[in-house]
Amino acid sequence: MEYKVGKPGRIIAARLFEGEDIYKSIESIALKEDIKAAAVFITGGFREANVVVGPKQEKPKIVGNFQPFVGPGEVLGVGTIYWDDKEPKLHIHTAMGKEDQVMVGCPRGGASTFLILEVTIIEIDQIEARRKPDESTGLNLLKFE
């Protein structure tokens, strides 16, 4: 394990509207506000999402098992923002449901808002970290600088 200690910075509250993509929206806020590290919380609804629900394959590289979530349905999620070499990247895991269907995973294939999605971004100051390619997994993983 490795870790760094930071302090809370700015807190941003945002509202996404019907059809808006969570990744594009949240990453554009991080880019505009120059947020280098943050915790992200979402509450609201997904119209649809393409969700990684675990690995389809682990070796030689991890391949995600994508499953569709067809809403509209409810969602809550927790994630982080860290930059890769070029721009901010959101990594978020969500629980979403519609009636008796429930899915938990990473909507890495994108997700669109149903009606409203409330987003809270808590900036973390004094943390130097980036998402960097990891050869053993094939993923961009968090690395402290």
GROMACS elastic network, one bead per residue, 0.5 to 0.9 nm:
[ bonds ]
;  ai    aj funct       b0    kb
    2   144     6  0.81481   500
    3   144     6  0.77204   500
    4   126     6  0.86349   500
    4   127     6  0.65280   500
    4   128     6  0.82943   500
    4   144     6  0.77061   500
    5   126     6  0.74205   500
    5   127     6  0.68501   500
    6   124     6  0.59521   500
    6   125     6  0.54362   500
    6   127     6  0.54486   500
    7   123     6  0.83898   500
    7   124     6  0.56166   500
    7   125     6  0.51345   500
    7   126     6  0.65110   500
    7   127     6  0.82791   500
    8    11     6  0.81227   500
    8    38     6  0.86968   500
    8   122     6  0.67156   500
    8   123     6  0.58638   500
    8   125     6  0.59435   500
    8   126     6  0.89347   500
    9    38     6  0.87871   500
    9   122     6  0.67577   500
    9   124     6  0.55098   500
    9   125     6  0.55448   500
   10   121     6  0.81513   500
   10   122     6  0.62303   500
   10   123     6  0.53652   500
   10   124     6  0.80424   500
   10   125     6  0.87513   500
   11   120     6  0.70766   500
   11   121     6  0.56913   500
   11   123     6  0.62132   500
   12    29     6  0.89871   500
   12   119     6  0.79623   500
   12   120     6  0.57065   500
   12   121     6  0.50137   500
   12   122     6  0.65310   500
   12   123     6  0.80974   500
   13   118     6  0.74109   500
   13   119     6  0.57607   500
   13   121     6  0.65126   500
   13   122     6  0.89116   500
   14    26     6  0.87033   500
   14    29     6  0.89477   500
   14   117     6  0.82341   500
   14   118     6  0.59998   500
   14   119     6  0.50169   500
   14   120     6  0.64656   500
   14   121     6  0.82367   500
   15   116     6  0.66541   500
   15   117     6  0.57405   500
   15   119     6  0.61380   500
   15   120     6  0.89536   500
   16    19     6  0.84160   500
   16    20     6  0.62533   500
   16    21     6  0.83135   500
   16    22     6  0.77386   500
   16    25     6  0.75141   500
   16   113     6  0.68852   500
   16   115     6  0.82260   500
   16   116     6  0.56282   500
   16   118     6  0.64813   500
   16   119     6  0.75579   500
   17    20     6  0.57620   500
   17   113     6  0.63627   500
   17   114     6  0.73550   500
   17   115     6  0.58360   500
   17   116     6  0.50312   500
   17   117     6  0.67158   500
   18    21     6  0.89900   500
   18    46     6  0.88927   500
   18    47     6  0.80106   500
   18   112     6  0.75400   500
   18   113     6  0.51239   500
   18   114     6  0.50139   500
   18   116     6  0.61006   500
   18   117     6  0.83281   500
   19    46     6  0.86075   500
   19    47     6  0.71106   500
   19   111     6  0.87582   500
   19   112     6  0.50453   500
   19   114     6  0.62991   500
   19   115     6  0.76826   500
   19   116     6  0.89991   500
   20    23     6  0.89510   500
   20    24     6  0.79992   500
   20    25     6  0.70256   500
   20   111     6  0.82608   500
   20   112     6  0.53377   500
   20   113     6  0.53383   500
   20   114     6  0.83444   500
   21    24     6  0.55310   500
   21    25     6  0.60292   500
   21    26     6  0.85063   500
   21   110     6  0.68081   500
   21   111     6  0.56152   500
   21   113     6  0.63698   500
   22    25     6  0.51833   500
   22    26     6  0.58842   500
   22    27     6  0.81696   500
   22   110     6  0.72575   500
   22   111     6  0.60278   500
   22   112     6  0.62907   500
   22   113     6  0.70441   500
   22   117     6  0.84762   500
   23    26     6  0.54463   500
   23    27     6  0.57857   500
   23    28     6  0.81873   500
   23    89     6  0.80676   500
   23    90     6  0.64381   500
   23    91     6  0.87789   500
   23   108     6  0.86358   500
   23   110     6  0.67345   500
   23   111     6  0.75620   500
   23   112     6  0.89416   500
   24    27     6  0.53818   500
   24    28     6  0.59019   500
   24    29     6  0.86756   500
   24   110     6  0.89275   500
   25    28     6  0.52445   500
   25    29     6  0.64542   500
   25    30     6  0.88653   500
   26    29     6  0.51909   500
   26    30     6  0.63573   500
   26    31     6  0.87037   500
   26    40     6  0.88896   500
   26    81     6  0.88772   500
   26    89     6  0.88745   500
   26    90     6  0.73062   500
   26   119     6  0.81104   500
   26   121     6  0.86218   500
   27    31     6  0.61026   500
   27    32     6  0.85666   500
   27    81     6  0.79294   500
   27    87     6  0.81839   500
   27    88     6  0.57977   500
   27    89     6  0.62241   500
   27    90     6  0.63828   500
   28    31     6  0.50095   500
   28    32     6  0.60249   500
   28    33     6  0.84287   500
   28    88     6  0.81678   500
   29    32     6  0.51440   500
   29    33     6  0.59501   500
   29    34     6  0.81336   500
   29    35     6  0.81259   500
   30    33     6  0.52370   500
   30    34     6  0.55791   500
   30    36     6  0.74603   500
   30    37     6  0.88590   500
   30    38     6  0.88041   500
   30    81     6  0.78095   500
   30    87     6  0.87886   500
   30    88     6  0.63109   500
   30    89     6  0.86197   500
   30   121     6  0.88592   500
   31    35     6  0.65405   500
   31    36     6  0.85609   500
   31    87     6  0.69287   500
   31    88     6  0.62556   500
   32    35     6  0.79714   500
   34    88     6  0.85527   500
   35    38     6  0.69965   500
   35    81     6  0.79401   500
   35    82     6  0.81472   500
   35    83     6  0.87078   500
   35    88     6  0.76790   500
   35   123     6  0.65479   500
   35   124     6  0.83511   500
   35   125     6  0.89818   500
   36    81     6  0.71264   500
   36    82     6  0.56590   500
   36    83     6  0.61709   500
   36    88     6  0.69980   500
   36   123     6  0.78091   500
   36   124     6  0.78646   500
   36   125     6  0.81946   500
   36   127     6  0.81934   500
   36   128     6  0.80111   500
   36   129     6  0.80938   500
   36   130     6  0.84892   500
   37    80     6  0.73086   500
   37    81     6  0.53678   500
   37    83     6  0.75723   500
   37    88     6  0.85816   500
   37   122     6  0.86148   500
   37   123     6  0.59356   500
   37   124     6  0.52648   500
   37   125     6  0.71027   500
   37   126     6  0.88279   500
   37   127     6  0.67727   500
   37   128     6  0.78995   500
   37   129     6  0.75319   500
   37   130     6  0.86786   500
   38    79     6  0.84440   500
   38    80     6  0.55234   500
   38    81     6  0.50529   500
   38    82     6  0.70180   500
   38   121     6  0.63697   500
   38   122     6  0.53272   500
   38   125     6  0.83114   500
   39    78     6  0.74958   500
   39    79     6  0.58775   500
   39    81     6  0.64879   500
   39   120     6  0.82021   500
   39   121     6  0.58210   500
   39   122     6  0.51774   500
   39   123     6  0.65196   500
   39   124     6  0.73244   500
   40    77     6  0.79976   500
   40    78     6  0.56833   500
   40    80     6  0.54649   500
   40    81     6  0.72697   500
   40    90     6  0.84771   500
   40    91     6  0.89503   500
   40    92     6  0.77800   500
   40   119     6  0.70822   500
   40   120     6  0.57230   500
   40   122     6  0.64082   500
   40   123     6  0.86732   500
   41    76     6  0.75480   500
   41    77     6  0.56804   500
   41    79     6  0.64454   500
   41    80     6  0.86492   500
   41    92     6  0.86452   500
   41   118     6  0.81934   500
   41   119     6  0.57914   500
   41   120     6  0.51668   500
   41   121     6  0.65994   500
   41   122     6  0.85435   500
   42    75     6  0.76364   500
   42    76     6  0.53841   500
   42    77     6  0.50469   500
   42    78     6  0.65829   500
   42    79     6  0.85550   500
   42    94     6  0.84985   500
   42   117     6  0.66354   500
   42   118     6  0.55888   500
   42   120     6  0.64841   500
   42   121     6  0.88900   500
   43    74     6  0.80275   500
   43    75     6  0.58969   500
   43    77     6  0.67170   500
   43   116     6  0.85482   500
   43   117     6  0.57507   500
   43   118     6  0.52130   500
   43   119     6  0.67382   500
   43   120     6  0.88853   500
   44    73     6  0.84964   500
   44    74     6  0.58841   500
   44    75     6  0.54172   500
   44    76     6  0.65250   500
   44   113     6  0.80039   500
   44   114     6  0.76399   500
   44   115     6  0.80175   500
   44   116     6  0.57845   500
   44   118     6  0.60132   500
   44   119     6  0.87577   500
   45    71     6  0.83689   500
   45    72     6  0.67947   500
   45    73     6  0.54453   500
   45    75     6  0.51275   500
   45    76     6  0.80108   500
   45    96     6  0.81003   500
   45   112     6  0.85924   500
   45   113     6  0.58694   500
   45   115     6  0.66596   500
   45   116     6  0.62181   500
   45   117     6  0.59179   500
   45   118     6  0.89649   500
   46    49     6  0.69442   500
   46    69     6  0.84964   500
   46    70     6  0.83751   500
   46    71     6  0.62751   500
   46    72     6  0.57100   500
   46    73     6  0.55665   500
   46    74     6  0.63057   500
   46    75     6  0.62997   500
   46    96     6  0.76596   500
   46    97     6  0.89597   500
   46   111     6  0.66543   500
   46   112     6  0.56675   500
   46   115     6  0.81470   500
   46   116     6  0.84755   500
   46   117     6  0.79023   500
   47    69     6  0.83860   500
   47    70     6  0.67838   500
   47    73     6  0.66082   500
   47    74     6  0.89343   500
   47   111     6  0.74457   500
   47   112     6  0.54514   500
   47   113     6  0.53420   500
   47   115     6  0.81087   500
   48    68     6  0.74318   500
   48    69     6  0.54511   500
   48    71     6  0.52893   500
   48    72     6  0.66230   500
   48    73     6  0.81833   500
   48   110     6  0.84703   500
   48   111     6  0.57055   500
   48   112     6  0.56553   500
   48   113     6  0.75385   500
   48   114     6  0.79580   500
   49    67     6  0.84123   500
   49    68     6  0.59007   500
   49    69     6  0.50379   500
   49    70     6  0.68259   500
   49    71     6  0.82225   500
   49   107     6  0.59659   500
   49   108     6  0.84547   500
   49   109     6  0.69248   500
   49   110     6  0.57165   500
   49   112     6  0.64662   500
   50    66     6  0.62013   500
   50    67     6  0.57836   500
   50    69     6  0.61603   500
   50    70     6  0.87738   500
   50   106     6  0.83733   500
   50   107     6  0.54389   500
   50   108     6  0.67281   500
   50   110     6  0.58159   500
   50   111     6  0.65465   500
   51    64     6  0.89565   500
   51    65     6  0.79632   500
   51    66     6  0.51828   500
   51    67     6  0.52110   500
   51    68     6  0.60359   500
   51    69     6  0.69497   500
   51    94     6  0.89944   500
   51   103     6  0.84951   500
   51   104     6  0.81485   500
   51   105     6  0.58284   500
   51   106     6  0.52901   500
   51   108     6  0.59858   500
   51   109     6  0.61324   500
   51   110     6  0.77045   500
   51   111     6  0.83353   500
   52    55     6  0.75979   500
   52    64     6  0.56678   500
   52    65     6  0.53071   500
   52    67     6  0.63750   500
   52    68     6  0.88557   500
   52   104     6  0.86297   500
   52   105     6  0.54990   500
   52   106     6  0.50091   500
   52   107     6  0.60584   500
   52   108     6  0.63742   500
   52   109     6  0.76110   500
   53    56     6  0.88092   500
   53    64     6  0.74261   500
   53    65     6  0.58069   500
   53    66     6  0.62820   500
   53    67     6  0.68227   500
   53   103     6  0.79951   500
   53   104     6  0.67413   500
   53   106     6  0.67648   500
   53   107     6  0.87141   500
   54    57     6  0.88938   500
   54    63     6  0.87479   500
   54    64     6  0.61121   500
   54    65     6  0.55958   500
   54    66     6  0.79972   500
   54   105     6  0.74606   500
   54   106     6  0.86803   500
   55    58     6  0.62453   500
   55    62     6  0.63808   500
   55    63     6  0.56523   500
   55    65     6  0.51547   500
   55    66     6  0.86326   500
   56    62     6  0.75670   500
   56    63     6  0.55066   500
   56    64     6  0.53080   500
   56    66     6  0.82580   500
   57    60     6  0.81103   500
   57    61     6  0.72719   500
   57    62     6  0.54585   500
   57    64     6  0.70260   500
   57    65     6  0.79077   500
   58    61     6  0.57164   500
   58    63     6  0.64942   500
   58    64     6  0.87333   500
   58   137     6  0.78562   500
   59    62     6  0.60424   500
   59    63     6  0.83721   500
   59   136     6  0.88222   500
   59   137     6  0.79898   500
   60   136     6  0.75980   500
   60   137     6  0.75552   500
   60   138     6  0.87381   500
   61   135     6  0.82592   500
   61   136     6  0.65928   500
   61   138     6  0.54333   500
   61   139     6  0.83334   500
   62   136     6  0.86392   500
   62   137     6  0.54175   500
   62   138     6  0.63739   500
   62   139     6  0.75369   500
   63   137     6  0.88471   500
   63   138     6  0.85095   500
   66   107     6  0.85974   500
   66   108     6  0.85517   500
   66   109     6  0.77020   500
   69    72     6  0.87783   500
   69    73     6  0.87630   500
   69    96     6  0.80620   500
   69    97     6  0.83645   500
   69   103     6  0.75878   500
   69   111     6  0.89104   500
   70    73     6  0.78510   500
   70    98     6  0.84361   500
   71    74     6  0.81313   500
   71    96     6  0.89508   500
   71    97     6  0.78197   500
   71    98     6  0.64243   500
   71   114     6  0.80532   500
   72    97     6  0.85790   500
   72    98     6  0.69471   500
   72   113     6  0.86761   500
   72   114     6  0.60577   500
   72   115     6  0.89153   500
   73    96     6  0.66238   500
   73    97     6  0.53372   500
   73    99     6  0.79546   500
   73   114     6  0.74613   500
   74    95     6  0.82488   500
   74    96     6  0.54222   500
   74    97     6  0.53500   500
   74    98     6  0.64860   500
   74   114     6  0.85110   500
   75    94     6  0.66180   500
   75    95     6  0.56567   500
   75    97     6  0.66371   500
   75   117     6  0.85744   500
   76    93     6  0.86266   500
   76    94     6  0.56180   500
   76    95     6  0.56150   500
   76    96     6  0.66254   500
   77    92     6  0.65857   500
   77    93     6  0.55686   500
   77    95     6  0.62781   500
   77    96     6  0.85036   500
   78    91     6  0.85924   500
   78    92     6  0.56209   500
   78    93     6  0.57287   500
   78    94     6  0.65475   500
   79    90     6  0.69758   500
   79    91     6  0.53516   500
   79    93     6  0.61040   500
   79    94     6  0.84455   500
   80    89     6  0.82100   500
   80    90     6  0.58465   500
   80    91     6  0.53866   500
   80    92     6  0.63987   500
   80   121     6  0.87507   500
   81    88     6  0.63525   500
   81    89     6  0.55077   500
   81    91     6  0.63976   500
   81    92     6  0.86357   500
   81   121     6  0.88689   500
   81   123     6  0.88105   500
   82    87     6  0.84168   500
   82    88     6  0.55710   500
   82    89     6  0.55866   500
   82    90     6  0.69223   500
   82    91     6  0.83139   500
   82   129     6  0.68103   500
   82   130     6  0.56389   500
   82   131     6  0.63310   500
   82   142     6  0.76635   500
   83    86     6  0.68654   500
   83    87     6  0.51966   500
   83    89     6  0.54258   500
   83    90     6  0.84758   500
   83   129     6  0.76889   500
   83   130     6  0.51739   500
   83   131     6  0.59125   500
   83   132     6  0.88438   500
   84    87     6  0.57511   500
   84    88     6  0.63824   500
   84    89     6  0.66718   500
   84   130     6  0.53757   500
   84   132     6  0.60904   500
   84   133     6  0.88154   500
   84   140     6  0.79068   500
   84   142     6  0.88946   500
   85    88     6  0.87160   500
   85   130     6  0.74148   500
   85   131     6  0.75903   500
   85   132     6  0.75376   500
   89   131     6  0.79203   500
   91   106     6  0.77342   500
   91   107     6  0.88840   500
   91   108     6  0.78872   500
   92   105     6  0.85088   500
   92   106     6  0.59425   500
   92   107     6  0.72728   500
   92   108     6  0.80335   500
   93   104     6  0.73097   500
   93   105     6  0.53514   500
   93   107     6  0.69290   500
   93   108     6  0.88403   500
   94   103     6  0.81539   500
   94   104     6  0.56800   500
   94   105     6  0.55656   500
   94   106     6  0.61426   500
   94   107     6  0.72696   500
   95   102     6  0.72032   500
   95   103     6  0.57814   500
   95   105     6  0.66459   500
   95   106     6  0.88152   500
   96   101     6  0.83375   500
   96   102     6  0.58053   500
   96   103     6  0.53981   500
   96   104     6  0.63737   500
   96   105     6  0.85937   500
   97   100     6  0.71793   500
   97   101     6  0.53725   500
   97   103     6  0.61981   500
   97   104     6  0.87068   500
   98   101     6  0.52574   500
   98   102     6  0.66827   500
   99   102     6  0.80502   500
  105   108     6  0.87431   500
  106   109     6  0.82565   500
  107   110     6  0.54903   500
  107   111     6  0.61557   500
  108   111     6  0.79631   500
  113   116     6  0.62574   500
  113   117     6  0.61495   500
  114   117     6  0.73053   500
  124   127     6  0.65742   500
  125   128     6  0.86091   500
  127   144     6  0.80383   500
  127   145     6  0.85624   500
  128   143     6  0.87869   500
  128   144     6  0.60171   500
  128   145     6  0.53923   500
  129   142     6  0.67197   500
  129   143     6  0.55270   500
  129   145     6  0.52925   500
  130   141     6  0.79345   500
  130   142     6  0.56385   500
  130   143     6  0.54325   500
  130   144     6  0.65226   500
  130   145     6  0.74173   500
  131   140     6  0.53317   500
  131   143     6  0.60238   500
  131   144     6  0.87824   500
  132   139     6  0.80201   500
  132   141     6  0.53715   500
  132   142     6  0.64059   500
  132   143     6  0.65176   500
  133   137     6  0.85342   500
  133   138     6  0.66576   500
  133   139     6  0.57434   500
  133   141     6  0.62412   500
  133   142     6  0.88989   500
  134   137     6  0.57593   500
  134   138     6  0.55432   500
  134   139     6  0.55683   500
  134   140     6  0.58332   500
  134   141     6  0.62566   500
  135   138     6  0.52587   500
  135   139     6  0.75386   500
  135   140     6  0.89534   500
  136   139     6  0.82557   500
  137   140     6  0.84686   500
  137   141     6  0.89604   500
